[in-house]
Amino acid sequence: MDKTYPRKKIAIIGGGIAGASIAMYLSQYDVDIEVFEQGISLVNGPPICHLHAGGNLYREISDDQCITLLTESIETVRYFPHTVNIRPTVIAVPKKDPGQPEDLLPRLKLLQQTYAQLIEQNSANQVFGPAEEYFKTYNKVDLDQIAQRTPTQTPTSLDDWLIAFANQVDLNELKYPIALVQEYGLSVFRMAATAQLSLSSLNNLTLHFSSSVNRLSKVIREGEHSLWDLSYLYSGQHYSSQFDYVINSAGFKTGIIDDLANKHRKRLVEFKAAYVAQWDKPQFGKWPEIIFHGERGTPQGMAQFTPYPNGYFQLHGMTEEITLFKDGLSESCDLSAQPKLPEAFNKKLTTGWDISLQTERTQRAINHLSQFMPDFIEATPAGKPLYGAQQIPGDDVTLRAANVSYTEDGYFRAEIVKASSAIECAKEIERVLKLSNKVSNIPAFTLLDIEKEAERLAIERGYPIELAQVY
């Protein structure tokens, strides 16, 4: 009679977008999973709002990273279809910026060709519309003509998406051409809702909320393979359990778990924030997302304008006065894999923001956008910022496409920088673990179910429900 082996046990530390996605993906196999999350719900981290289906927000990154982001974004849309806000993104270069819009065209053409090839390999990869419509460029004459169109809440063509832009942006402040690209939006609240509903319903998965891992060591039992001994704190009590594999998906606290496991790794941590404003002008029609390129960290840093229902917008300004922060970037050292953020940022992460500061920085974000859209100065701050710290493996602050690293003793690090990398990270772990016995599929929920749970999470976290709703 063949010897039967117990099911493999996997600990996932951290229930952010990486941990939750990995848990969902691996739960389809014949394994037992426990997720340890310090917070009270899943996917509550940095201000995700963009799918990055091509990485065109970041002109400083390599073409290889852009292709990776495109490929991973397709995986994400196919896996999390109800989390996407389907609307294109405008990429514009201001006259004040030293860059030239023509420099973007070779990359856009390469991404379009790559997308076409991926569709040819599998028609299910056509998630951003036809490849020939992946991007389209416009000159000022084109936009002047589009500005004469009647605004619409139901765009049916690429040109329709530009009506509000053509009417409200100061077109004389831009270089041409501008590009309209099928880089979609991503709802952090609907991702959280998808994970919350899915993982709460699984028989082979246990969620430990309000649980802080405080010890992690390798133990070898005589005559048996080695295991990871994990201890955690819950409601003032210490508990421990043993696992075959540990997946460190602790986000910006990844280095803390590395230190517990005695696994040093060089990394950066950067504190960032995005801001919520309201500017309810339904007469403009439906907005695309808009990116005004700029040099990172300067007063003219990139401006990002992300639309939601009912005139809510999420704003980024890549300056130290808005999204970035002076001393907001920290690096690890020889003594610890965990970069040390200044105490002011730790306070924001644990106890929230001072109201006057959030209002001041939101107003700066509004002012930053209004240099290109003068009437946007009428917008008003609409609640607390979306904020968090982002971990970046290595020492390259421009890195955007990262996946997973692991050691032979069953220790994995989910080192994603962008949410779109999470599913590919999960697939890589599946390949390394040689999982093949698929026993179930992820439970399917309707868009209505997910949106309702997303709205509940938005309210619980103190944000307008519009940020959770489909745009």
Legacy VTK file of the C-alpha trace (Angstrom):
# vtk DataFile Version 3.0
C-alpha trace
ASCII
DATASET POLYDATA
POINTS 471 float
0.000 0.000 0.000
1.353 3.422 -0.938
2.242 5.748 1.887
-0.078 8.773 2.044
1.480 12.119 2.806
-0.341 14.942 4.608
-1.351 17.977 2.591
1.260 20.678 2.355
0.727 23.606 4.714
1.462 27.112 3.486
1.655 30.273 5.614
1.059 33.565 3.836
2.162 36.566 5.894
0.277 39.669 4.817
-3.171 39.976 3.241
-2.507 42.837 0.845
-2.973 42.542 -2.898
-0.010 40.153 -3.215
-0.934 37.908 -0.281
-4.643 37.835 -1.120
-4.021 37.080 -4.816
-1.544 34.311 -3.999
-3.963 32.838 -1.473
-6.797 32.826 -4.011
-4.652 31.258 -6.697
-2.986 28.545 -4.574
-6.243 27.630 -2.811
-7.347 25.872 -6.011
-4.778 23.141 -5.255
-4.668 20.357 -2.694
-2.949 22.419 0.005
-3.888 24.012 3.328
-3.299 27.754 3.598
-3.314 30.160 6.531
-3.168 33.916 5.946
-1.874 36.189 8.722
-2.972 39.813 8.405
-2.351 42.575 10.976
-5.405 44.551 9.864
-9.111 43.743 10.086
-9.653 43.221 6.342
-7.794 42.355 3.153
-6.084 44.594 0.563
-5.769 47.776 2.582
-2.505 49.292 1.398
-1.018 51.816 -1.051
-3.284 53.939 -3.286
-3.886 51.553 -6.203
-5.930 53.148 -9.000
-4.286 52.167 -12.293
-3.809 48.838 -14.061
-0.563 49.846 -15.835
-1.321 47.892 -19.003
1.885 49.003 -20.676
3.521 51.250 -18.083
3.147 54.440 -20.107
2.830 56.497 -16.948
6.556 55.884 -16.446
8.628 57.017 -19.386
11.824 56.405 -17.374
11.384 52.607 -17.175
12.659 50.123 -19.763
10.628 48.705 -22.640
11.071 45.258 -21.064
9.342 46.436 -17.886
6.516 47.920 -19.965
5.980 44.640 -21.834
5.985 42.767 -18.522
3.377 45.142 -17.105
1.212 44.710 -20.219
1.387 40.916 -20.006
0.720 40.867 -16.271
-2.185 43.289 -16.650
-3.887 40.893 -19.064
-3.543 38.144 -16.431
-5.025 40.475 -13.816
-8.049 41.451 -15.903
-8.761 37.822 -16.733
-8.464 36.821 -13.078
-10.183 39.843 -11.492
-12.626 40.992 -14.224
-14.897 42.882 -11.802
-12.077 45.042 -10.420
-11.346 46.984 -13.611
-12.645 50.445 -14.538
-12.785 50.309 -18.320
-11.663 53.686 -19.590
-8.577 54.823 -21.522
-5.713 57.023 -20.351
-4.497 60.225 -21.988
-0.718 60.720 -22.032
0.185 64.383 -22.528
3.525 66.206 -22.433
3.329 69.845 -21.210
5.302 72.554 -22.999
7.245 73.199 -19.781
8.520 69.612 -19.771
11.859 68.863 -21.494
10.532 65.593 -22.956
9.124 65.155 -26.448
5.871 63.295 -27.176
7.436 61.680 -30.265
9.743 59.776 -27.903
6.731 57.813 -26.643
5.687 56.512 -30.060
8.231 53.678 -30.559
7.246 52.201 -27.178
3.525 52.502 -27.935
4.009 50.731 -31.257
6.043 47.978 -29.575
3.327 47.482 -26.956
0.659 47.397 -29.652
2.588 44.714 -31.555
3.091 42.719 -28.357
-0.611 42.956 -27.526
-1.508 41.775 -31.043
0.826 38.778 -30.650
-0.701 37.877 -27.288
-4.189 37.977 -28.818
-2.989 35.775 -31.670
-1.702 33.243 -29.117
-5.005 33.277 -27.208
-8.105 35.263 -28.166
-9.029 35.512 -24.451
-6.104 37.944 -24.089
-8.100 40.625 -25.925
-9.118 42.455 -22.761
-8.244 46.015 -23.806
-10.237 46.101 -27.024
-8.809 45.362 -30.483
-5.026 45.615 -30.800
-5.353 48.246 -33.524
-7.114 50.497 -30.982
-4.561 50.007 -28.188
-3.476 53.600 -28.757
-4.321 56.553 -30.975
-2.547 59.902 -31.314
-4.099 63.350 -31.747
-2.816 66.771 -32.751
-4.285 70.096 -31.680
-6.500 70.418 -34.765
-8.009 67.006 -33.952
-8.752 68.096 -30.378
-10.240 71.428 -31.478
-12.677 69.475 -33.657
-13.480 66.972 -30.890
-14.216 69.892 -28.539
-17.220 70.750 -30.763
-18.871 67.388 -30.098
-21.736 66.972 -27.651
-20.454 65.557 -24.330
-21.640 62.021 -23.552
-21.839 59.748 -20.523
-21.709 56.716 -22.840
-18.613 57.009 -25.058
-18.705 54.638 -28.032
-15.426 55.606 -29.713
-11.917 56.632 -28.713
-12.682 60.184 -29.832
-15.745 60.360 -27.536
-13.478 59.807 -24.516
-11.610 63.015 -25.370
-14.553 65.436 -25.392
-14.162 66.500 -21.751
-10.370 66.645 -22.113
-10.568 68.763 -25.274
-12.957 71.209 -23.593
-11.348 71.557 -20.179
-7.590 71.242 -20.733
-5.629 74.289 -21.888
-4.544 72.789 -25.223
-2.059 75.605 -25.772
0.016 74.320 -22.848
0.727 70.933 -24.450
3.156 69.499 -26.976
1.758 67.303 -29.730
0.754 64.654 -30.407
-1.013 63.456 -27.291
-1.780 59.734 -27.008
-4.919 57.935 -25.880
-3.922 54.493 -24.541
-5.974 51.537 -23.308
-4.467 51.526 -19.837
-7.448 50.945 -17.580
-8.279 51.807 -14.008
-8.139 49.380 -11.099
-10.387 49.590 -8.038
-8.557 48.795 -4.805
-11.903 48.456 -3.040
-13.311 45.943 -5.544
-10.031 43.999 -5.377
-10.394 43.941 -1.591
-14.027 42.864 -1.903
-13.179 40.073 -4.369
-10.509 38.745 -2.014
-12.687 39.110 1.081
-15.653 37.256 -0.429
-13.555 34.566 -2.104
-11.185 33.710 0.737
-13.904 33.741 3.403
-15.711 30.921 1.588
-12.866 28.410 1.165
-12.588 25.165 3.134
-8.803 24.827 2.815
-7.979 28.384 3.856
-7.970 30.121 7.250
-7.858 33.891 7.645
-6.182 35.250 10.793
-7.062 38.953 11.108
-5.538 41.290 13.726
-2.659 38.805 13.893
0.984 39.871 14.054
3.742 37.368 13.256
6.542 37.785 15.813
8.749 34.715 15.393
9.788 32.584 12.426
12.388 29.834 12.479
13.294 26.629 10.710
12.932 23.443 12.768
14.172 19.975 11.824
12.441 16.984 13.315
14.271 13.697 13.463
13.256 11.470 10.567
11.095 14.175 9.013
11.610 17.047 6.607
12.193 20.472 8.086
9.310 22.825 8.835
8.856 26.511 9.498
7.781 27.311 13.045
5.640 30.459 13.057
4.435 32.315 16.142
1.905 35.130 16.113
0.124 37.436 18.515
-3.679 37.674 18.564
-5.726 39.477 21.237
-2.730 39.568 23.555
-2.169 35.798 23.329
0.717 33.984 21.632
-0.011 31.130 19.226
2.228 29.006 17.044
1.938 26.581 14.158
4.222 24.805 11.715
4.295 25.023 7.930
6.041 23.465 4.963
6.329 26.802 3.177
6.240 30.469 4.173
5.288 33.212 1.732
6.334 36.669 2.909
3.867 39.104 1.330
4.036 41.699 4.075
4.278 44.670 1.700
6.387 47.506 3.081
6.989 45.364 6.198
8.549 42.551 4.147
11.931 43.335 5.699
10.592 42.735 9.222
9.655 39.167 8.274
13.007 38.754 6.477
14.755 39.681 9.717
12.681 37.162 11.700
13.600 34.454 9.177
17.242 35.572 9.057
16.947 36.230 5.311
18.641 39.493 4.459
17.514 41.336 1.342
18.296 44.816 0.080
15.211 46.938 -0.549
13.672 50.392 -0.585
10.454 51.584 1.028
8.686 54.705 -0.210
5.762 56.453 1.466
3.248 57.887 -1.016
-0.217 59.414 -0.981
-2.987 60.197 -3.448
-5.801 62.643 -2.741
-9.553 62.691 -3.260
-11.333 65.720 -4.688
-14.839 66.391 -5.974
-15.667 68.450 -9.035
-19.172 67.550 -10.107
-19.579 68.765 -13.691
-21.828 66.211 -15.463
-22.101 68.515 -18.470
-18.535 67.558 -19.446
-19.474 63.926 -20.100
-17.311 60.966 -19.174
-13.649 61.543 -18.375
-10.648 59.438 -19.328
-7.741 59.207 -16.909
-5.193 61.931 -17.701
-1.423 61.881 -17.214
0.551 65.101 -17.643
4.175 63.974 -17.765
6.725 65.742 -15.604
10.096 65.180 -13.955
9.704 63.146 -10.774
10.455 64.970 -7.542
10.504 68.445 -9.100
7.761 71.079 -8.699
6.656 70.091 -12.225
6.342 66.371 -11.405
3.855 64.167 -13.219
0.182 65.012 -12.581
-2.389 62.191 -12.573
-6.157 62.698 -12.768
-8.211 59.533 -12.152
-12.018 59.715 -12.544
-14.724 58.000 -10.462
-18.542 58.337 -10.478
-20.367 61.499 -9.352
-17.463 63.843 -9.959
-14.937 62.251 -7.624
-11.292 62.210 -8.691
-8.136 60.670 -7.292
-5.127 62.955 -7.723
-1.400 62.324 -7.818
1.323 64.924 -8.182
4.827 63.478 -8.235
6.317 66.313 -6.175
7.502 66.311 -2.552
4.621 68.621 -1.683
1.901 66.243 -2.939
2.346 62.481 -3.583
6.009 62.185 -2.652
7.433 63.301 0.674
10.743 64.724 1.807
12.572 61.824 3.488
9.768 59.514 2.333
12.224 57.106 0.650
14.232 54.810 2.946
16.623 51.943 2.273
17.639 48.834 4.185
21.052 48.519 5.820
23.502 45.746 6.686
21.887 45.271 10.093
18.299 44.916 8.909
16.362 44.098 5.746
13.669 46.549 6.864
14.115 50.192 5.812
13.324 52.610 8.627
10.764 55.275 7.787
10.820 58.491 9.810
8.390 58.455 12.742
6.050 60.991 11.097
5.230 58.459 8.370
4.791 55.597 10.810
2.321 57.790 12.691
0.312 58.383 9.506
0.292 54.644 8.805
-0.915 53.727 12.293
-3.070 56.620 13.495
-4.024 58.514 10.328
-3.628 62.086 9.153
-4.038 65.472 10.726
-7.111 67.031 9.050
-5.374 70.316 8.275
-2.467 68.519 6.579
-4.710 66.329 4.421
-6.728 69.382 3.352
-3.572 71.370 2.608
-1.984 68.628 0.497
-5.260 67.873 -1.317
-5.517 71.548 -2.222
-1.951 71.449 -3.536
-2.941 68.496 -5.725
-5.940 70.456 -7.036
-3.668 73.442 -7.766
-1.163 71.167 -9.524
-3.841 69.851 -11.903
-5.392 73.267 -12.443
-2.245 74.542 -14.161
-3.388 72.381 -17.081
-7.160 72.499 -16.407
-7.881 76.032 -15.125
-11.506 75.391 -14.087
-10.410 72.494 -11.869
-9.400 75.104 -9.299
-13.120 74.959 -8.330
-12.684 71.354 -7.062
-12.896 70.758 -3.330
-11.075 68.299 -1.023
-13.303 65.255 -0.466
-11.927 63.188 2.374
-8.809 61.524 3.622
-5.933 60.584 1.303
-5.290 57.095 -0.006
-1.832 56.377 1.330
0.689 53.728 2.201
4.284 52.629 1.858
5.502 50.753 -1.199
8.325 48.238 -1.026
10.759 48.046 -3.946
13.262 45.159 -4.030
16.886 46.140 -4.668
17.995 49.749 -4.968
16.363 51.017 -8.183
13.571 53.433 -7.241
12.245 53.343 -10.834
11.592 49.563 -10.728
7.923 48.849 -11.449
7.816 45.230 -12.678
8.924 42.784 -9.967
7.744 39.324 -9.025
8.963 36.784 -6.467
12.217 35.555 -4.934
12.724 32.383 -2.924
15.255 30.150 -1.196
15.632 26.376 -1.253
14.231 25.947 2.264
10.703 26.939 1.274
10.823 30.675 1.971
9.241 32.964 -0.649
9.040 36.732 -0.909
6.252 38.299 -2.957
8.064 41.420 -4.123
5.508 43.041 -6.377
5.595 46.806 -6.851
2.414 47.101 -8.942
-0.855 45.258 -8.298
-0.870 43.871 -11.838
2.143 41.673 -10.963
0.316 39.685 -8.239
-1.126 36.847 -10.336
2.138 36.182 -12.176
3.806 36.071 -8.762
1.278 33.430 -7.655
1.875 31.411 -10.832
5.616 31.423 -10.233
5.119 30.069 -6.711
2.827 27.373 -8.140
5.574 26.383 -10.610
8.267 26.228 -7.927
6.074 24.137 -5.613
5.130 21.883 -8.551
1.447 22.018 -7.668
-0.622 20.017 -10.115
-3.562 18.481 -8.270
-6.193 21.189 -8.787
-9.181 20.415 -6.573
-11.394 23.471 -6.962
-11.931 26.762 -8.707
-12.176 30.206 -7.185
-15.814 30.913 -6.252
-17.523 33.221 -8.715
-19.330 36.303 -7.483
-21.441 38.743 -9.442
-20.342 42.299 -10.057
-23.272 43.417 -7.888
-22.047 41.260 -4.963
-18.514 42.609 -5.301
-19.576 46.232 -5.681
-21.819 45.987 -2.602
-18.975 44.536 -0.484
-16.567 47.136 -1.936
-18.900 49.938 -0.890
-19.040 48.473 2.629
-15.243 48.417 2.800
-14.986 51.992 1.486
-17.355 53.197 4.230
-15.508 51.148 6.860
-12.226 52.742 5.796
-13.658 56.267 5.664
-13.794 56.888 1.895
-16.600 57.949 -0.479
-18.484 54.922 -1.839
-17.905 56.260 -5.362
-14.300 55.044 -5.171
-15.702 51.504 -4.910
-18.257 51.811 -7.701
-17.826 50.822 -11.342
-16.807 53.680 -13.604
LINES 1 472
471 0 1 2 3 4 5 6 7 8 9 10 11 12 13 14 15 16 17 18 19 20 21 22 23 24 25 26 27 28 29 30 31 32 33 34 35 36 37 38 39 40 41 42 43 44 45 46 47 48 49 50 51 52 53 54 55 56 57 58 59 60 61 62 63 64 65 66 67 68 69 70 71 72 73 74 75 76 77 78 79 80 81 82 83 84 85 86 87 88 89 90 91 92 93 94 95 96 97 98 99 100 101 102 103 104 105 106 107 108 109 110 111 112 113 114 115 116 117 118 119 120 121 122 123 124 125 126 127 128 129 130 131 132 133 134 135 136 137 138 139 140 141 142 143 144 145 146 147 148 149 150 151 152 153 154 155 156 157 158 159 160 161 162 163 164 165 166 167 168 169 170 171 172 173 174 175 176 177 178 179 180 181 182 183 184 185 186 187 188 189 190 191 192 193 194 195 196 197 198 199 200 201 202 203 204 205 206 207 208 209 210 211 212 213 214 215 216 217 218 219 220 221 222 223 224 225 226 227 228 229 230 231 232 233 234 235 236 237 238 239 240 241 242 243 244 245 246 247 248 249 250 251 252 253 254 255 256 257 258 259 260 261 262 263 264 265 266 267 268 269 270 271 272 273 274 275 276 277 278 279 280 281 282 283 284 285 286 287 288 289 290 291 292 293 294 295 296 297 298 299 300 301 302 303 304 305 306 307 308 309 310 311 312 313 314 315 316 317 318 319 320 321 322 323 324 325 326 327 328 329 330 331 332 333 334 335 336 337 338 339 340 341 342 343 344 345 346 347 348 349 350 351 352 353 354 355 356 357 358 359 360 361 362 363 364 365 366 367 368 369 370 371 372 373 374 375 376 377 378 379 380 381 382 383 384 385 386 387 388 389 390 391 392 393 394 395 396 397 398 399 400 401 402 403 404 405 406 407 408 409 410 411 412 413 414 415 416 417 418 419 420 421 422 423 424 425 426 427 428 429 430 431 432 433 434 435 436 437 438 439 440 441 442 443 444 445 446 447 448 449 450 451 452 453 454 455 456 457 458 459 460 461 462 463 464 465 466 467 468 469 470
